[in-house]
Amino acid sequence: MADTAMPPVAFTKGPSEGTLPGSAATIAAMSAPSPQAMRFATAAFATGVVLIAAEVDGVPVGMLVNSFTSVSLDPPLVSVNIARTSGTWPLLRRAGRWGISILGAQQGTDFRRLSRKATERFQGVDWFASGDGGVLLAGASATFTVGMEAEVDAGDHVVVILRVLGLHRTPDRASLVFYDSQPHRLAAAGKGGPDTGFTSKGLS
Ligand SMILES: Cc1cc2nc3c(=O)[nH]c(=O)nc-3n(C[C@H](O)[C@H](O)[C@H](O)COP(=O)(O)O)c2cc1C
């Protein structure tokens, strides 16, 4: 296909201001989608981070997930993608009701603690029971209680679709951002429009 098949893409913002030459050059730059390449490329997609957790046999069980997505408003559905290698999910799945907490921008310490191995994850973390078996994080920017809607096999992950039973958003509490495999805080909005800059990696 000729280079002219795709019009040049103009960049008006950012360090690589200019134009892309067209489809041929774009296709030549593509890599094979190995798992490593997939991880690297998808890390360019900024997300939040949630804790999905519940009490199982009287103790909090949970895992951090950045694949959380809003699926449907009516009925209210969200989803998470869980790796088949997860040791926590088979245990957590037994709960039947879960709490989902979107980590707040000030929860860098909780982020690190909840990233530890399963047996140490909740040490020093301020959590509370949702009342129906779910576990929620103090300091979260928003919380949900959810039940199972459907599970869909998807390669080395399972897409878990969850029905939202209750929710709470804390106004004016910003969320932590996960970008390029690191936690960040968004810089405060400046005068004249939103500031898209990121602040420090490795938040405290
Ligand atoms: C920021 C972050 C995001 C993560 N997102 C996911 C995810 O979307 N799906 C998933 O299965 N595991 C995800 N994980 C990994 C799990 O939190 C956990 O570390 C992993 O399942 C291994 O622990 P386990 O054996 O206790 O399950 C994420 C971890 C971190 C730190």
Ligand as a Chemical Component Dictionary entry (heavy atoms), coordinates in Angstrom:
data_LIG
# 
_chem_comp.id                   LIG 
_chem_comp.type                 NON-POLYMER 
_chem_comp.pdbx_formal_charge   0 
_chem_comp.three_letter_code    LIG 
# 
loop_
_chem_comp_atom.comp_id 
_chem_comp_atom.atom_id 
_chem_comp_atom.alt_atom_id 
_chem_comp_atom.type_symbol 
_chem_comp_atom.charge 
_chem_comp_atom.model_Cartn_x 
_chem_comp_atom.model_Cartn_y 
_chem_comp_atom.model_Cartn_z 
_chem_comp_atom.pdbx_ordinal 
LIG C1  C1  C 0 -0.367 -2.009  40.446 1  
LIG C2  C2  C 0 -0.705 -3.475  40.324 2  
LIG C3  C3  C 0 -1.705 -3.859  39.453 3  
LIG C4  C4  C 0 -2.056 -5.211  39.312 4  
LIG N1  N1  N 0 -3.074 -5.554  38.478 5  
LIG C5  C5  C 0 -3.439 -6.850  38.367 6  
LIG C6  C6  C 0 -4.527 -7.210  37.533 7  
LIG O1  O1  O 0 -5.177 -6.376  36.899 8  
LIG N2  N2  N 0 -4.852 -8.534  37.461 9  
LIG C7  C7  C 0 -4.143 -9.489  38.163 10 
LIG O2  O2  O 0 -4.480 -10.668 38.056 11 
LIG N3  N3  N 0 -3.115 -9.157  38.964 12 
LIG C8  C8  C 0 -2.751 -7.863  39.084 13 
LIG N4  N4  N 0 -1.719 -7.516  39.911 14 
LIG C9  C9  C 0 -1.004 -8.567  40.657 15 
LIG C10 C10 C 0 -1.753 -8.954  41.953 16 
LIG O3  O3  O 0 -1.974 -7.825  42.771 17 
LIG C11 C11 C 0 -0.907 -9.955  42.767 18 
LIG O4  O4  O 0 0.334  -9.403  43.048 19 
LIG C12 C12 C 0 -0.732 -11.246 42.022 20 
LIG O5  O5  O 0 -2.008 -11.810 41.803 21 
LIG C13 C13 C 0 0.136  -12.257 42.781 22 
LIG O6  O6  O 0 -0.344 -12.428 44.069 23 
LIG P1  P1  P 0 -1.293 -13.659 44.486 24 
LIG O7  O7  O 0 -0.509 -14.920 44.190 25 
LIG O8  O8  O 0 -1.545 -13.427 45.936 26 
LIG O9  O9  O 0 -2.530 -13.615 43.644 27 
LIG C14 C14 C 0 -1.360 -6.182  40.066 28 
LIG C15 C15 C 0 -0.354 -5.782  40.956 29 
LIG C16 C16 C 0 -0.032 -4.446  41.094 30 
LIG C17 C17 C 0 1.040  -4.048  42.081 31 
# 
loop_
_chem_comp_bond.comp_id 
_chem_comp_bond.atom_id_1 
_chem_comp_bond.atom_id_2 
_chem_comp_bond.value_order 
_chem_comp_bond.pdbx_ordinal 
LIG C1  C2  SING 1  
LIG C2  C3  SING 2  
LIG C2  C16 DOUB 3  
LIG C3  C4  DOUB 4  
LIG C4  N1  SING 5  
LIG C4  C14 SING 6  
LIG N1  C5  DOUB 7  
LIG C5  C6  SING 8  
LIG C5  C8  SING 9  
LIG C6  O1  DOUB 10 
LIG C6  N2  SING 11 
LIG N2  C7  SING 12 
LIG C7  O2  DOUB 13 
LIG C7  N3  SING 14 
LIG N3  C8  DOUB 15 
LIG C8  N4  SING 16 
LIG N4  C9  SING 17 
LIG N4  C14 SING 18 
LIG C9  C10 SING 19 
LIG C10 O3  SING 20 
LIG C10 C11 SING 21 
LIG C11 O4  SING 22 
LIG C11 C12 SING 23 
LIG C12 O5  SING 24 
LIG C12 C13 SING 25 
LIG C13 O6  SING 26 
LIG O6  P1  SING 27 
LIG P1  O7  DOUB 28 
LIG P1  O8  SING 29 
LIG P1  O9  SING 30 
LIG C14 C15 DOUB 31 
LIG C15 C16 SING 32 
LIG C16 C17 SING 33 
# 
